[in-house]
Amino acid sequence: MTKNFAKVKNDVWETPDAVFHHATDIFGVYPRLDVCATEENRKCEFYFDKVANGLNQNWFFDTWMNPPYSNASKWIYKAYDESIKNNINVLALLNVTTDTKAFHDCILNEKAEVYFIKGRIKFIKDGILSTQASQHPSCFVCWRRHC
């Protein structure tokens, strides 16, 4: 974890609608469940917030996930497991950390489809678009349901 991540008091950042719709269009996946959301920033009809804790839930619908980057590895493992266990599509917005164990175990080697985003995303904090772009590159990851 970088020093900058360690200093962040709250890493709940909203995905801009255009970024979410770009991901759904790229993969042709239209999630009904947002597993890392608040009432205010959810992208789907159904959602798990911090209290419901998506890490402790079963995911039965196609899913959207923009996890807190301070805890992304746990979410990546959960997404991979849920996609297999419940035969669902899981679409995620992640920072590009190809050196991590989670990225190797759950994404690389054809375990998921990856789309690297050109440029850096400006996320939304408390309803306001950040003036600064993310300090990290991002990618979309899609774990597909098995036919």
C-alpha positions as CSV (number, residue, x, y, z in Angstrom):
1,M,0.0,0.0,0.0
2,T,1.4,3.4,-0.9
3,K,1.8,6.1,1.7
4,N,-0.9,8.1,0.1
5,F,-3.4,5.3,0.5
6,A,-2.5,4.9,4.1
7,K,-3.3,8.5,4.7
8,V,-6.8,8.4,3.3
9,K,-9.4,8.6,6.0
10,N,-12.2,7.3,3.9
11,D,-11.7,5.6,0.6
12,V,-15.4,5.5,-0.4
13,W,-15.3,7.0,-3.9
14,E,-18.2,7.0,-6.3
15,T,-17.8,5.8,-9.9
16,P,-18.9,8.5,-12.4
17,D,-22.0,7.3,-14.3
18,A,-20.2,7.6,-17.6
19,V,-17.5,5.3,-16.4
20,F,-20.0,2.7,-15.2
21,H,-21.9,2.8,-18.5
22,H,-18.7,2.5,-20.4
23,A,-17.9,-0.7,-18.5
24,T,-21.3,-2.2,-19.1
25,D,-21.2,-1.4,-22.8
26,I,-17.7,-2.8,-23.2
27,F,-18.6,-6.2,-21.7
28,G,-22.4,-6.3,-22.5
29,V,-23.0,-6.9,-18.8
30,Y,-25.8,-5.0,-17.0
31,P,-25.5,-5.6,-13.3
32,R,-28.4,-5.5,-10.9
33,L,-26.4,-5.6,-7.7
34,D,-23.7,-3.1,-6.5
35,V,-21.8,-4.7,-3.7
36,C,-19.7,-1.7,-2.5
37,A,-22.2,1.1,-2.3
38,T,-24.1,3.6,-0.3
39,E,-27.7,4.7,-0.9
40,E,-26.4,7.8,-2.5
41,N,-23.7,6.4,-4.8
42,R,-25.1,3.0,-5.9
43,K,-25.1,2.1,-9.5
44,C,-27.7,-0.7,-9.5
45,E,-31.2,-1.5,-8.4
46,F,-29.9,-3.6,-5.4
47,Y,-26.9,-2.8,-3.3
48,F,-24.9,-3.7,-0.2
49,D,-23.6,-0.9,1.9
50,K,-21.0,-1.0,4.7
51,V,-23.5,-2.3,7.2
52,A,-24.7,-5.1,5.0
53,N,-21.1,-5.8,4.1
54,G,-21.0,-7.5,0.7
55,L,-18.0,-9.6,1.7
56,N,-20.4,-11.5,4.0
57,Q,-23.2,-11.8,1.5
58,N,-24.1,-14.2,-1.3
59,W,-24.2,-12.4,-4.7
60,F,-27.1,-13.8,-6.8
61,F,-27.4,-11.2,-9.5
62,D,-25.0,-9.9,-12.0
63,T,-22.8,-7.6,-10.0
64,W,-21.0,-4.3,-10.1
65,M,-18.0,-3.7,-7.8
66,N,-15.8,-0.6,-7.2
67,P,-14.2,-1.8,-4.0
68,P,-12.3,0.4,-1.5
69,Y,-8.8,0.2,-2.8
70,S,-7.4,-0.1,0.7
71,N,-9.0,-3.6,0.9
72,A,-9.2,-4.5,-2.8
73,S,-7.6,-8.0,-2.5
74,K,-10.4,-9.4,-0.3
75,W,-13.0,-8.0,-2.8
76,I,-11.2,-9.5,-5.7
77,Y,-11.1,-13.0,-4.1
78,K,-14.8,-12.6,-3.2
79,A,-15.8,-11.6,-6.7
80,Y,-13.9,-14.5,-8.3
81,D,-15.5,-17.0,-5.9
82,E,-19.0,-15.6,-6.2
83,S,-18.8,-15.6,-10.0
84,I,-18.0,-19.3,-10.0
85,K,-20.3,-20.3,-7.0
86,N,-23.4,-18.5,-8.2
87,N,-22.7,-18.6,-12.0
88,I,-23.0,-14.8,-12.3
89,N,-21.2,-12.0,-14.2
90,V,-19.2,-9.8,-12.0
91,L,-17.9,-6.5,-13.4
92,A,-15.3,-4.5,-11.4
93,L,-13.5,-1.3,-11.5
94,L,-10.0,-1.8,-10.0
95,N,-6.7,0.0,-9.8
96,V,-4.1,-1.7,-11.9
97,T,-2.1,-3.8,-9.4
98,T,-0.8,-6.6,-11.6
99,D,1.9,-7.4,-9.2
100,T,-0.4,-8.6,-6.4
101,K,-1.3,-12.1,-5.4
102,A,-5.0,-11.4,-5.9
103,F,-4.5,-10.1,-9.4
104,H,-2.5,-13.3,-10.3
105,D,-4.8,-15.7,-8.5
106,C,-8.2,-14.3,-9.7
107,I,-7.7,-12.3,-12.9
108,L,-4.7,-13.1,-15.0
109,N,-4.2,-16.3,-17.1
110,E,-7.7,-16.1,-18.6
111,K,-9.6,-16.2,-15.3
112,A,-11.2,-12.9,-16.2
113,E,-11.4,-10.4,-19.0
114,V,-9.4,-7.1,-18.5
115,Y,-9.8,-3.8,-20.1
116,F,-7.2,-1.2,-19.3
117,I,-8.6,2.3,-19.2
118,K,-6.7,5.1,-21.0
119,G,-5.9,8.0,-18.7
120,R,-6.9,8.4,-15.1
121,I,-10.4,8.5,-13.7
122,K,-11.8,11.5,-11.7
123,F,-13.9,9.9,-9.0
124,I,-16.8,11.5,-7.1
125,K,-16.5,12.2,-3.4
126,D,-19.6,13.3,-1.4
127,G,-21.4,14.1,-4.7
128,I,-18.7,16.3,-6.0
129,L,-16.4,15.3,-8.9
130,S,-12.8,15.5,-7.8
131,T,-10.6,18.1,-9.4
132,Q,-7.7,15.6,-9.3
133,A,-7.6,12.4,-11.3
134,S,-6.8,9.2,-9.5
135,Q,-3.1,8.7,-8.7
136,H,-3.3,5.1,-10.1
137,P,-4.3,3.7,-13.4
138,S,-7.6,1.8,-13.5
139,C,-9.0,-1.2,-15.3
140,F,-12.3,-3.0,-15.8
141,V,-12.4,-6.7,-14.9
142,C,-15.1,-9.0,-15.9
143,W,-15.6,-12.5,-14.5
144,R,-18.2,-14.1,-16.9
145,R,-20.8,-16.6,-16.0
146,H,-20.3,-20.1,-17.4
147,C,-22.7,-21.2,-20.0
